[in-house]
Amino acid sequence: MTSEVAELRPRRRANLADEVAAHIRSEILAGRLRPGQRIDQDAIADGLGVSRLPVREALISLDREGLIQTIPRKGSYVSRIDREDIVDHYQILGQVAGLAAARAVARLHEEDLAQLVDLHRRMSESASLEEQQRLNHEFHRMINLAAESPRMTSVLLLLARSLPMPYADFPAEWLDEANHQHRDIIDAFARRDTLAAQRAMEQHINASARHAIEVLERLDFFDTAE
């Protein structure tokens, strides 16, 4: 076996496990897998056409995220998530994202700032919800990468993946608020004001919790969780 093949195999398996985890995660957030329900690994493996190995790996990942609880010799069960959990999650995400923004202030060059402004403009002008979501992702990704902190990037990815909100279903006022908050973030970067950038990012992320809860309420998520 060549070293190239040896390196590819675990990477391919990890990607498959991520896909299975994404499927289970969406089933939980949509309420199709209910709190306290036992995860049927065989049914998931058969439904996705995969072996049980990536399912087990996915469950390990979701257990770390807090979406499921694995009990030795009994199985994995969907965890209970309430509104306070959503708020807590966004507050933690906001704090880490705020630290990343503060770190990025000194590292974001003028041309990068111009690109942020352009992303903000395009998001404000786009009529496509899918495009708005993509541009929003690029806006935050650019700031997070500019922080040049692999540890913070890793934590942010985990937090963002743990509760992926269906932004396409967010109320229209979310976009108006997000655009205004993005402007505040950009202004802080333009002034090279580290504290203002950190606070603006934290406030922006925390505000999204309210809209996330509204979306989940419309999906009757909490009716299944309470």
C-alpha positions, 0 to 999 in steps of 0.5 A: 500500500502506498503512502498516498492510498493510506492517506486517502482512505481515512480522509474518505471515511471521515468525509462520509461520516460528516455527511451521515452526521449532517443527515442525522443533525438535520433530522434532529433539528427538523423534529423527525428524530425526537428527544429521547428517541433511540437512534436506529443505526441499522435503519440509518445505514440502510437508508443512506446506503452506507455501512455502520462504521460511518454511522458510528463515527457520526454518532461519536461526533454528534455526542460531542456536539451535545445533540445526542447522548450515547449510553454504554451498552444501551445505544445513542439517544436524541438529547433534549434541546430547549430555547435556552440551549439555543441562546447559550449556543449563540452566546458562546459562538458570539464570544469566540467569533468576537475574539476572532474579529478582534484578532483580525482587526490588525491582520485585515489589509485594506484590500481585504477590507474593500472585499468585505465592503463588496460582500456586504454590498452584494448581500444587501442588493441580492434578491436571492435568499440562497445568494444572501446566505452564501455571501453571509458565510463568505463575510464571516469566513473572511474575518475568521480566517484573517484571525489566523488562529487555527484553534479558534477556527476549529472551535467556530467550525464545530459551533457553527456545525452543531446547530445549522440554522436554515437561514433561507427560512429566516424572517425578512427582518433578519436580513435587514438586521444582518446588513446593519450589523455587518456595516457596524463590523466593517466600520469598526474594522475601518477605524481599527478599533479592536474592542468595537469589532469584538462587541459588534460581532458578538452582538451580531451573532447573539441577535441571530439566536432570536431569529433561530428560535423563531424558525425552530418554533415555526418548525414545531421543533420545541413542541417535540422537545418539551 
